[in-house]
Amino acid sequence: MKDPYFNQSIDCEVHNCTYCNCEENKCGLAKIKICWIANNGSKLETICDSFKNKD
């Protein structure tokens, strides 16, 4: 069975991330990790955990 999270495409406009394809505004990773954070202590939201700053 194929991993449903493999080779997915996600929009990304974080141009200071090394994985961002700025021409297409897409993430270049085959597998993207996310994490959950508390927003104002009451609501959970997801953020990208795969971010890596461009050198």
mmCIF file of the N, C-alpha and C atoms, coordinates in Angstrom:
data_MODEL
# 
_entry.id   MODEL 
# 
loop_
_atom_site.group_PDB 
_atom_site.id 
_atom_site.type_symbol 
_atom_site.label_atom_id 
_atom_site.label_alt_id 
_atom_site.label_comp_id 
_atom_site.label_asym_id 
_atom_site.label_entity_id 
_atom_site.label_seq_id 
_atom_site.pdbx_PDB_ins_code 
_atom_site.Cartn_x 
_atom_site.Cartn_y 
_atom_site.Cartn_z 
_atom_site.occupancy 
_atom_site.B_iso_or_equiv 
_atom_site.pdbx_formal_charge 
_atom_site.auth_seq_id 
_atom_site.auth_comp_id 
_atom_site.auth_asym_id 
_atom_site.auth_atom_id 
_atom_site.pdbx_PDB_model_num 
ATOM 1   N N  . MET A 1 1  ? 0.848  -1.197 0.000  1.00 0.00 ? 1  MET A N  1 
ATOM 2   C CA . MET A 1 1  ? 0.000  0.000  0.000  1.00 0.00 ? 1  MET A CA 1 
ATOM 3   C C  . MET A 1 1  ? 0.885  1.249  0.000  1.00 0.00 ? 1  MET A C  1 
ATOM 4   N N  . LYS A 1 2  ? 0.548  2.177  -0.837 1.00 0.00 ? 2  LYS A N  1 
ATOM 5   C CA . LYS A 1 2  ? 1.311  3.414  -0.959 1.00 0.00 ? 2  LYS A CA 1 
ATOM 6   C C  . LYS A 1 2  ? 1.022  4.347  0.219  1.00 0.00 ? 2  LYS A C  1 
ATOM 7   N N  . ASP A 1 3  ? 2.071  4.950  0.752  1.00 0.00 ? 3  ASP A N  1 
ATOM 8   C CA . ASP A 1 3  ? 1.924  5.914  1.844  1.00 0.00 ? 3  ASP A CA 1 
ATOM 9   C C  . ASP A 1 3  ? 1.173  7.138  1.332  1.00 0.00 ? 3  ASP A C  1 
ATOM 10  N N  . PRO A 1 4  ? 0.010  7.470  1.907  1.00 0.00 ? 4  PRO A N  1 
ATOM 11  C CA . PRO A 1 4  ? -0.780 8.606  1.398  1.00 0.00 ? 4  PRO A CA 1 
ATOM 12  C C  . PRO A 1 4  ? -0.119 9.959  1.622  1.00 0.00 ? 4  PRO A C  1 
ATOM 13  N N  . TYR A 1 5  ? 0.921  10.012 2.485  1.00 0.00 ? 5  TYR A N  1 
ATOM 14  C CA . TYR A 1 5  ? 1.587  11.277 2.759  1.00 0.00 ? 5  TYR A CA 1 
ATOM 15  C C  . TYR A 1 5  ? 2.881  11.436 1.968  1.00 0.00 ? 5  TYR A C  1 
ATOM 16  N N  . PHE A 1 6  ? 3.193  10.470 1.106  1.00 0.00 ? 6  PHE A N  1 
ATOM 17  C CA . PHE A 1 6  ? 4.428  10.512 0.345  1.00 0.00 ? 6  PHE A CA 1 
ATOM 18  C C  . PHE A 1 6  ? 4.216  11.204 -1.001 1.00 0.00 ? 6  PHE A C  1 
ATOM 19  N N  . ASN A 1 7  ? 5.147  12.065 -1.366 1.00 0.00 ? 7  ASN A N  1 
ATOM 20  C CA . ASN A 1 7  ? 5.097  12.819 -2.624 1.00 0.00 ? 7  ASN A CA 1 
ATOM 21  C C  . ASN A 1 7  ? 3.844  13.675 -2.754 1.00 0.00 ? 7  ASN A C  1 
ATOM 22  N N  . GLN A 1 8  ? 3.440  14.250 -1.651 1.00 0.00 ? 8  GLN A N  1 
ATOM 23  C CA . GLN A 1 8  ? 2.320  15.176 -1.673 1.00 0.00 ? 8  GLN A CA 1 
ATOM 24  C C  . GLN A 1 8  ? 2.845  16.568 -2.016 1.00 0.00 ? 8  GLN A C  1 
ATOM 25  N N  . SER A 1 9  ? 1.952  17.423 -2.460 1.00 0.00 ? 9  SER A N  1 
ATOM 26  C CA . SER A 1 9  ? 2.320  18.790 -2.786 1.00 0.00 ? 9  SER A CA 1 
ATOM 27  C C  . SER A 1 9  ? 1.571  19.719 -1.844 1.00 0.00 ? 9  SER A C  1 
ATOM 28  N N  . ILE A 1 10 ? 2.287  20.686 -1.296 1.00 0.00 ? 10 ILE A N  1 
ATOM 29  C CA . ILE A 1 10 ? 1.654  21.645 -0.398 1.00 0.00 ? 10 ILE A CA 1 
ATOM 30  C C  . ILE A 1 10 ? 2.147  23.038 -0.766 1.00 0.00 ? 10 ILE A C  1 
ATOM 31  N N  . ASP A 1 11 ? 1.238  23.992 -0.740 1.00 0.00 ? 11 ASP A N  1 
ATOM 32  C CA . ASP A 1 11 ? 1.600  25.378 -1.010 1.00 0.00 ? 11 ASP A CA 1 
ATOM 33  C C  . ASP A 1 11 ? 2.501  25.892 0.104  1.00 0.00 ? 11 ASP A C  1 
ATOM 34  N N  . CYS A 1 12 ? 3.493  26.678 -0.259 1.00 0.00 ? 12 CYS A N  1 
ATOM 35  C CA . CYS A 1 12 ? 4.402  27.275 0.721  1.00 0.00 ? 12 CYS A CA 1 
ATOM 36  C C  . CYS A 1 12 ? 4.906  28.602 0.178  1.00 0.00 ? 12 CYS A C  1 
ATOM 37  N N  . GLU A 1 13 ? 4.814  29.625 1.009  1.00 0.00 ? 13 GLU A N  1 
ATOM 38  C CA . GLU A 1 13 ? 5.311  30.944 0.632  1.00 0.00 ? 13 GLU A CA 1 
ATOM 39  C C  . GLU A 1 13 ? 6.411  31.408 1.577  1.00 0.00 ? 13 GLU A C  1 
ATOM 40  N N  . VAL A 1 14 ? 7.012  30.473 2.313  1.00 0.00 ? 14 VAL A N  1 
ATOM 41  C CA . VAL A 1 14 ? 8.080  30.803 3.248  1.00 0.00 ? 14 VAL A CA 1 
ATOM 42  C C  . VAL A 1 14 ? 9.398  30.743 2.486  1.00 0.00 ? 14 VAL A C  1 
ATOM 43  N N  . HIS A 1 15 ? 9.723  31.840 1.815  1.00 0.00 ? 15 HIS A N  1 
ATOM 44  C CA . HIS A 1 15 ? 10.847 31.861 0.894  1.00 0.00 ? 15 HIS A CA 1 
ATOM 45  C C  . HIS A 1 15 ? 12.201 31.769 1.568  1.00 0.00 ? 15 HIS A C  1 
ATOM 46  N N  . ASN A 1 16 ? 12.271 31.927 2.897  1.00 0.00 ? 16 ASN A N  1 
ATOM 47  C CA . ASN A 1 16 ? 13.557 31.761 3.573  1.00 0.00 ? 16 ASN A CA 1 
ATOM 48  C C  . ASN A 1 16 ? 13.762 30.321 4.034  1.00 0.00 ? 16 ASN A C  1 
ATOM 49  N N  . CYS A 1 17 ? 12.864 29.407 3.634  1.00 0.00 ? 17 CYS A N  1 
ATOM 50  C CA . CYS A 1 17 ? 13.036 27.986 3.919  1.00 0.00 ? 17 CYS A CA 1 
ATOM 51  C C  . CYS A 1 17 ? 13.737 27.327 2.737  1.00 0.00 ? 17 CYS A C  1 
ATOM 52  N N  . THR A 1 18 ? 14.722 26.511 3.029  1.00 0.00 ? 18 THR A N  1 
ATOM 53  C CA . THR A 1 18 ? 15.499 25.858 1.976  1.00 0.00 ? 18 THR A CA 1 
ATOM 54  C C  . THR A 1 18 ? 14.671 24.900 1.124  1.00 0.00 ? 18 THR A C  1 
ATOM 55  N N  . TYR A 1 19 ? 13.539 24.416 1.640  1.00 0.00 ? 19 TYR A N  1 
ATOM 56  C CA . TYR A 1 19 ? 12.719 23.459 0.907  1.00 0.00 ? 19 TYR A CA 1 
ATOM 57  C C  . TYR A 1 19 ? 11.653 24.118 0.028  1.00 0.00 ? 19 TYR A C  1 
ATOM 58  N N  . CYS A 1 20 ? 11.512 25.430 0.113  1.00 0.00 ? 20 CYS A N  1 
ATOM 59  C CA . CYS A 1 20 ? 10.492 26.128 -0.671 1.00 0.00 ? 20 CYS A CA 1 
ATOM 60  C C  . CYS A 1 20 ? 10.947 26.309 -2.116 1.00 0.00 ? 20 CYS A C  1 
ATOM 61  N N  . ASN A 1 21 ? 10.114 25.865 -3.046 1.00 0.00 ? 21 ASN A N  1 
ATOM 62  C CA . ASN A 1 21 ? 10.337 26.130 -4.466 1.00 0.00 ? 21 ASN A CA 1 
ATOM 63  C C  . ASN A 1 21 ? 9.645  27.468 -4.742 1.00 0.00 ? 21 ASN A C  1 
ATOM 64  N N  . CYS A 1 22 ? 10.416 28.538 -4.691 1.00 0.00 ? 22 CYS A N  1 
ATOM 65  C CA . CYS A 1 22 ? 9.852  29.888 -4.742 1.00 0.00 ? 22 CYS A CA 1 
ATOM 66  C C  . CYS A 1 22 ? 9.144  30.201 -6.055 1.00 0.00 ? 22 CYS A C  1 
ATOM 67  N N  . GLU A 1 23 ? 9.584  29.599 -7.158 1.00 0.00 ? 23 GLU A N  1 
ATOM 68  C CA . GLU A 1 23 ? 8.936  29.864 -8.442 1.00 0.00 ? 23 GLU A CA 1 
ATOM 69  C C  . GLU A 1 23 ? 7.498  29.334 -8.456 1.00 0.00 ? 23 GLU A C  1 
ATOM 70  N N  . GLU A 1 24 ? 7.288  28.202 -7.801 1.00 0.00 ? 24 GLU A N  1 
ATOM 71  C CA . GLU A 1 24 ? 5.963  27.582 -7.802 1.00 0.00 ? 24 GLU A CA 1 
ATOM 72  C C  . GLU A 1 24 ? 5.229  27.751 -6.477 1.00 0.00 ? 24 GLU A C  1 
ATOM 73  N N  . ASN A 1 25 ? 5.895  28.345 -5.478 1.00 0.00 ? 25 ASN A N  1 
ATOM 74  C CA . ASN A 1 25 ? 5.347  28.466 -4.126 1.00 0.00 ? 25 ASN A CA 1 
ATOM 75  C C  . ASN A 1 25 ? 4.858  27.124 -3.602 1.00 0.00 ? 25 ASN A C  1 
ATOM 76  N N  . LYS A 1 26 ? 5.715  26.101 -3.726 1.00 0.00 ? 26 LYS A N  1 
ATOM 77  C CA . LYS A 1 26 ? 5.421  24.750 -3.254 1.00 0.00 ? 26 LYS A CA 1 
ATOM 78  C C  . LYS A 1 26 ? 6.576  24.263 -2.390 1.00 0.00 ? 26 LYS A C  1 
ATOM 79  N N  . CYS A 1 27 ? 6.272  23.354 -1.472 1.00 0.00 ? 27 CYS A N  1 
ATOM 80  C CA . CYS A 1 27 ? 7.324  22.721 -0.687 1.00 0.00 ? 27 CYS A CA 1 
ATOM 81  C C  . CYS A 1 27 ? 7.973  21.637 -1.532 1.00 0.00 ? 27 CYS A C  1 
ATOM 82  N N  . GLY A 1 28 ? 9.297  21.548 -1.472 1.00 0.00 ? 28 GLY A N  1 
ATOM 83  C CA . GLY A 1 28 ? 10.027 20.586 -2.277 1.00 0.00 ? 28 GLY A CA 1 
ATOM 84  C C  . GLY A 1 28 ? 10.281 19.264 -1.588 1.00 0.00 ? 28 GLY A C  1 
ATOM 85  N N  . LEU A 1 29 ? 9.811  19.089 -0.359 1.00 0.00 ? 29 LEU A N  1 
ATOM 86  C CA . LEU A 1 29 ? 10.033 17.836 0.347  1.00 0.00 ? 29 LEU A CA 1 
ATOM 87  C C  . LEU A 1 29 ? 9.041  16.772 -0.089 1.00 0.00 ? 29 LEU A C  1 
ATOM 88  N N  . ALA A 1 30 ? 9.498  15.521 -0.127 1.00 0.00 ? 30 ALA A N  1 
ATOM 89  C CA . ALA A 1 30 ? 8.608  14.406 -0.447 1.00 0.00 ? 30 ALA A CA 1 
ATOM 90  C C  . ALA A 1 30 ? 7.702  14.085 0.739  1.00 0.00 ? 30 ALA A C  1 
ATOM 91  N N  . LYS A 1 31 ? 8.213  14.288 1.952  1.00 0.00 ? 31 LYS A N  1 
ATOM 92  C CA . LYS A 1 31 ? 7.421  14.021 3.152  1.00 0.00 ? 31 LYS A CA 1 
ATOM 93  C C  . LYS A 1 31 ? 7.582  15.204 4.094  1.00 0.00 ? 31 LYS A C  1 
ATOM 94  N N  . ILE A 1 32 ? 6.495  15.854 4.413  1.00 0.00 ? 32 ILE A N  1 
ATOM 95  C CA . ILE A 1 32 ? 6.500  17.076 5.214  1.00 0.00 ? 32 ILE A CA 1 
ATOM 96  C C  . ILE A 1 32 ? 6.009  16.760 6.610  1.00 0.00 ? 32 ILE A C  1 
ATOM 97  N N  . LYS A 1 33 ? 6.763  17.198 7.623  1.00 0.00 ? 33 LYS A N  1 
ATOM 98  C CA . LYS A 1 33 ? 6.340  16.997 9.010  1.00 0.00 ? 33 LYS A CA 1 
ATOM 99  C C  . LYS A 1 33 ? 5.636  18.252 9.501  1.00 0.00 ? 33 LYS A C  1 
ATOM 100 N N  . ILE A 1 34 ? 4.562  18.063 10.258 1.00 0.00 ? 34 ILE A N  1 
ATOM 101 C CA . ILE A 1 34 ? 3.872  19.176 10.883 1.00 0.00 ? 34 ILE A CA 1 
ATOM 102 C C  . ILE A 1 34 ? 3.818  18.925 12.378 1.00 0.00 ? 34 ILE A C  1 
ATOM 103 N N  . CYS A 1 35 ? 3.536  19.968 13.141 1.00 0.00 ? 35 CYS A N  1 
ATOM 104 C CA . CYS A 1 35 ? 3.332  19.807 14.569 1.00 0.00 ? 35 CYS A CA 1 
ATOM 105 C C  . CYS A 1 35 ? 2.158  20.684 14.988 1.00 0.00 ? 35 CYS A C  1 
ATOM 106 N N  . TRP A 1 36 ? 1.649  20.398 16.161 1.00 0.00 ? 36 TRP A N  1 
ATOM 107 C CA . TRP A 1 36 ? 0.509  21.124 16.712 1.00 0.00 ? 36 TRP A CA 1 
ATOM 108 C C  . TRP A 1 36 ? 1.002  22.109 17.755 1.00 0.00 ? 36 TRP A C  1 
ATOM 109 N N  . ILE A 1 37 ? 0.456  23.326 17.727 1.00 0.00 ? 37 ILE A N  1 
ATOM 110 C CA . ILE A 1 37 ? 0.779  24.315 18.755 1.00 0.00 ? 37 ILE A CA 1 
ATOM 111 C C  . ILE A 1 37 ? -0.518 24.909 19.286 1.00 0.00 ? 37 ILE A C  1 
ATOM 112 N N  . ALA A 1 38 ? -0.454 25.382 20.523 1.00 0.00 ? 38 ALA A N  1 
ATOM 113 C CA . ALA A 1 38 ? -1.614 26.048 21.122 1.00 0.00 ? 38 ALA A CA 1 
ATOM 114 C C  . ALA A 1 38 ? -1.604 27.508 20.684 1.00 0.00 ? 38 ALA A C  1 
ATOM 115 N N  . ASN A 1 39 ? -2.743 27.970 20.228 1.00 0.00 ? 39 ASN A N  1 
ATOM 116 C CA . ASN A 1 39 ? -2.905 29.350 19.797 1.00 0.00 ? 39 ASN A CA 1 
ATOM 117 C C  . ASN A 1 39 ? -3.742 30.056 20.855 1.00 0.00 ? 39 ASN A C  1 
ATOM 118 N N  . ASN A 1 40 ? -3.155 30.983 21.560 1.00 0.00 ? 40 ASN A N  1 
ATOM 119 C CA . ASN A 1 40 ? -3.820 31.715 22.642 1.00 0.00 ? 40 ASN A CA 1 
ATOM 120 C C  . ASN A 1 40 ? -4.287 30.784 23.759 1.00 0.00 ? 40 ASN A C  1 
ATOM 121 N N  . GLY A 1 41 ? -3.623 29.643 23.892 1.00 0.00 ? 41 GLY A N  1 
ATOM 122 C CA . GLY A 1 41 ? -3.913 28.738 24.982 1.00 0.00 ? 41 GLY A CA 1 
ATOM 123 C C  . GLY A 1 41 ? -5.208 27.957 24.868 1.00 0.00 ? 41 GLY A C  1 
ATOM 124 N N  . SER A 1 42 ? -5.979 28.159 23.809 1.00 0.00 ? 42 SER A N  1 
ATOM 125 C CA . SER A 1 42 ? -7.262 27.475 23.744 1.00 0.00 ? 42 SER A CA 1 
ATOM 126 C C  . SER A 1 42 ? -7.465 26.669 22.462 1.00 0.00 ? 42 SER A C  1 
ATOM 127 N N  . LYS A 1 43 ? -6.894 27.109 21.378 1.00 0.00 ? 43 LYS A N  1 
ATOM 128 C CA . LYS A 1 43 ? -7.128 26.484 20.078 1.00 0.00 ? 43 LYS A CA 1 
ATOM 129 C C  . LYS A 1 43 ? -5.823 25.902 19.553 1.00 0.00 ? 43 LYS A C  1 
ATOM 130 N N  . LEU A 1 44 ? -5.893 24.685 19.011 1.00 0.00 ? 44 LEU A N  1 
ATOM 131 C CA . LEU A 1 44 ? -4.713 24.073 18.403 1.00 0.00 ? 44 LEU A CA 1 
ATOM 132 C C  . LEU A 1 44 ? -4.656 24.405 16.923 1.00 0.00 ? 44 LEU A C  1 
ATOM 133 N N  . GLU A 1 45 ? -3.456 24.662 16.434 1.00 0.00 ? 45 GLU A N  1 
ATOM 134 C CA . GLU A 1 45 ? -3.269 24.861 15.002 1.00 0.00 ? 45 GLU A CA 1 
ATOM 135 C C  . GLU A 1 45 ? -2.009 24.132 14.577 1.00 0.00 ? 45 GLU A C  1 
ATOM 136 N N  . THR A 1 46 ? -1.919 23.842 13.304 1.00 0.00 ? 46 THR A N  1 
ATOM 137 C CA . THR A 1 46 ? -0.751 23.132 12.793 1.00 0.00 ? 46 THR A CA 1 
ATOM 138 C C  . THR A 1 46 ? 0.244  24.108 12.192 1.00 0.00 ? 46 THR A C  1 
ATOM 139 N N  . ILE A 1 47 ? 1.516  23.788 12.360 1.00 0.00 ? 47 ILE A N  1 
ATOM 140 C CA . ILE A 1 47 ? 2.582  24.546 11.707 1.00 0.00 ? 47 ILE A CA 1 
ATOM 141 C C  . ILE A 1 47 ? 3.550  23.541 11.093 1.00 0.00 ? 47 ILE A C  1 
ATOM 142 N N  . CYS A 1 48 ? 4.335  23.997 10.157 1.00 0.00 ? 48 CYS A N  1 
ATOM 143 C CA . CYS A 1 48 ? 5.316  23.138 9.506  1.00 0.00 ? 48 CYS A CA 1 
ATOM 144 C C  . CYS A 1 48 ? 6.489  22.898 10.450 1.00 0.00 ? 48 CYS A C  1 
ATOM 145 N N  . ASP A 1 49 ? 6.830  21.618 10.645 1.00 0.00 ? 49 ASP A N  1 
ATOM 146 C CA . ASP A 1 49 ? 7.944  21.253 11.499 1.00 0.00 ? 49 ASP A CA 1 
ATOM 147 C C  . ASP A 1 49 ? 9.169  20.883 10.665 1.00 0.00 ? 49 ASP A C  1 
ATOM 148 N N  . SER A 1 50 ? 9.072  21.009 9.346  1.00 0.00 ? 50 SER A N  1 
ATOM 149 C CA . SER A 1 50 ? 10.165 20.646 8.433  1.00 0.00 ? 50 SER A CA 1 
ATOM 150 C C  . SER A 1 50 ? 11.004 21.852 8.032  1.00 0.00 ? 50 SER A C  1 
ATOM 151 N N  . PHE A 1 51 ? 10.698 23.029 8.560  1.00 0.00 ? 51 PHE A N  1 
ATOM 152 C CA . PHE A 1 51 ? 11.388 24.250 8.174  1.00 0.00 ? 51 PHE A CA 1 
ATOM 153 C C  . PHE A 1 51 ? 12.893 24.142 8.409  1.00 0.00 ? 51 PHE A C  1 
ATOM 154 N N  . LYS A 1 52 ? 13.646 24.599 7.422  1.00 0.00 ? 52 LYS A N  1 
ATOM 155 C CA . LYS A 1 52 ? 15.107 24.723 7.555  1.00 0.00 ? 52 LYS A CA 1 
ATOM 156 C C  . LYS A 1 52 ? 15.524 26.008 6.882  1.00 0.00 ? 52 LYS A C  1 
ATOM 157 N N  . ASN A 1 53 ? 16.206 26.874 7.622  1.00 0.00 ? 53 ASN A N  1 
ATOM 158 C CA . ASN A 1 53 ? 16.622 28.171 7.097  1.00 0.00 ? 53 ASN A CA 1 
ATOM 159 C C  . ASN A 1 53 ? 17.608 28.007 5.955  1.00 0.00 ? 53 ASN A C  1 
ATOM 160 N N  . LYS A 1 54 ? 17.456 28.838 4.902  1.00 0.00 ? 54 LYS A N  1 
ATOM 161 C CA . LYS A 1 54 ? 18.417 28.834 3.802  1.00 0.00 ? 54 LYS A CA 1 
ATOM 162 C C  . LYS A 1 54 ? 19.744 29.356 4.304  1.00 0.00 ? 54 LYS A C  1 
ATOM 163 N N  . ASP A 1 55 ? 20.821 28.795 3.800  1.00 0.00 ? 55 ASP A N  1 
ATOM 164 C CA . ASP A 1 55 ? 22.163 29.250 4.191  1.00 0.00 ? 55 ASP A CA 1 
ATOM 165 C C  . ASP A 1 55 ? 22.501 30.534 3.504  1.00 0.00 ? 55 ASP A C  1 
# 
